[in-house]
Amino acid sequence: MIVRLMGQQGQWRLDDALQAELNAIDAQLDADASAGDGGEFAAHLAAMHELIRTKGSLVGEDEFLPSDAFVPPLDISLDELRTLLSSDGLIPG
């Protein structure tokens, strides 16, 4: 899976094994958006960024691949996040 962290340069390649972890955080973000819980949403979004940066590998600058998912920047508002969420959340699957 190829993910772009919005607000940062580059794309990240993630092993399929991380899909369950990402989906768990994605579900928490969806619940936060539904509940209107801005504090929890910020913490969960930061956790998603951290997981991608620490367990993913940065795609080389000379290589551009279509992204499977776009993760919003850390400074996104809860209302802005709600407009980005689909029935699948941020992460497909």
KOLPALO-390682 format. One line per field, with one value per residue (C-alpha): residue number from 1; residue in three letters; x, y, z. Coordinates in pm, 1 decimal, always signed. Example, Ala and Ser with C-alpha at 12.3 -4.5 7.8 and 13.67 -1.06 7.14 Angstrom:
BEGIN
seq: [1,2];
type: [ALA,SER];
x: [+1230.0,+1367.0];
y: [-450.0,-106.0];
z: [+780.0,+714.0];
# end
This chain:
BEGIN
seq: [1,2,3,4,5,6,7,8,9,10,11,12,13,14,15,16,17,18,19,20,21,22,23,24,25,26,27,28,29,30,31,32,33,34,35,36,37,38,39,40,41,42,43,44,45,46,47,48,49,50,51,52,53,54,55,56,57,58,59,60,61,62,63,64,65,66,67,68,69,70,71,72,73,74,75,76,77,78,79,80,81,82,83,84,85,86,87,88,89,90,91,92,93];
type: [MET,ILE,VAL,ARG,LEU,MET,GLY,GLN,GLN,GLY,GLN,TRP,ARG,LEU,ASP,ASP,ALA,LEU,GLN,ALA,GLU,LEU,ASN,ALA,ILE,ASP,ALA,GLN,LEU,ASP,ALA,ASP,ALA,SER,ALA,GLY,ASP,GLY,GLY,GLU,PHE,ALA,ALA,HIS,LEU,ALA,ALA,MET,HIS,GLU,LEU,ILE,ARG,THR,LYS,GLY,SER,LEU,VAL,GLY,GLU,ASP,GLU,PHE,LEU,PRO,SER,ASP,ALA,PHE,VAL,PRO,PRO,LEU,ASP,ILE,SER,LEU,ASP,GLU,LEU,ARG,THR,LEU,LEU,SER,SER,ASP,GLY,LEU,ILE,PRO,GLY];
x: [+0.0,+124.0,+16.5,+70.5,+87.1,-66.6,+125.5,+452.7,+655.1,+680.0,+493.3,+526.0,+519.5,+345.3,+348.2,+13.3,+67.8,+7.9,-339.0,-512.1,-334.1,-420.7,-781.5,-812.2,-690.5,-910.3,-1214.9,-1124.2,-1100.2,-1442.4,-1586.9,-1419.1,-1568.9,-1914.9,-1888.3,-1737.8,-1441.2,-1165.0,-909.1,-926.8,-933.0,-607.0,-441.2,-560.1,-451.0,-107.1,-90.3,-169.3,+106.7,+351.7,+267.7,+318.3,+646.8,+797.5,+682.0,+659.0,+942.4,+976.0,+934.7,+1235.3,+1210.7,+1278.6,+981.0,+619.9,+344.9,-30.6,-133.5,-384.9,-471.1,-419.3,-383.0,-473.5,-225.3,-205.0,-351.1,-677.6,-993.9,-1257.3,-1506.3,-1254.5,-1189.0,-1559.9,-1571.2,-1281.2,-1417.1,-1592.5,-1787.3,-1448.8,-1278.6,-942.2,-777.2,-945.5,-1046.1];
y: [+0.0,+349.8,+632.4,+1006.8,+1204.4,+1539.0,+1834.2,+1644.7,+1560.6,+1210.7,+887.5,+590.8,+223.1,+8.0,-367.9,-540.4,-651.8,-290.5,-281.2,-405.8,-147.4,+133.1,+19.8,+15.0,+375.6,+469.1,+328.1,+535.0,+848.1,+774.8,+732.5,+1056.3,+1243.8,+1101.5,+1191.0,+1533.8,+1452.8,+1686.2,+1586.9,+1216.0,+1274.1,+1472.9,+1196.3,+922.4,+1116.8,+1169.6,+794.9,+719.7,+955.8,+801.3,+445.8,+533.0,+717.4,+459.4,+134.1,+241.3,+307.0,+634.6,+599.4,+742.0,+1094.0,+958.4,+721.7,+839.9,+587.7,+632.7,+664.8,+420.0,+658.3,+1018.9,+1090.4,+1448.1,+1682.9,+1700.2,+2051.1,+1954.2,+2048.7,+1797.0,+1951.4,+1925.5,+1561.8,+1483.8,+1597.8,+1365.2,+1052.7,+809.5,+501.1,+325.2,+587.8,+729.2,+393.6,+169.9,-174.1];
z: [+0.0,-86.3,+144.6,+116.2,+438.8,+347.4,+480.9,+441.3,+136.8,+3.2,-7.8,+223.9,+134.0,+393.9,+428.4,+411.2,+771.5,+885.1,+731.0,+1047.4,+1265.9,+1024.7,+999.5,+1380.5,+1404.1,+1107.8,+1290.0,+1595.7,+1379.7,+1234.8,+1584.0,+1696.8,+1401.5,+1475.6,+1844.0,+1778.2,+2001.8,+1882.7,+2146.4,+2075.1,+1700.8,+1718.6,+1922.1,+1685.2,+1376.0,+1533.6,+1605.0,+1239.8,+1121.5,+1367.3,+1259.9,+893.3,+951.3,+1185.9,+1026.7,+663.4,+422.7,+237.4,-138.1,-322.3,-464.3,-812.0,-789.2,-801.2,-748.2,-729.2,-365.0,-222.0,+61.6,+163.4,+534.5,+627.8,+795.5,+1172.8,+1179.5,+1007.2,+1193.5,+1295.4,+1051.8,+766.4,+858.5,+841.7,+479.1,+390.3,+556.6,+326.9,+425.6,+417.8,+636.5,+532.1,+466.8,+206.0,+326.6];
# end
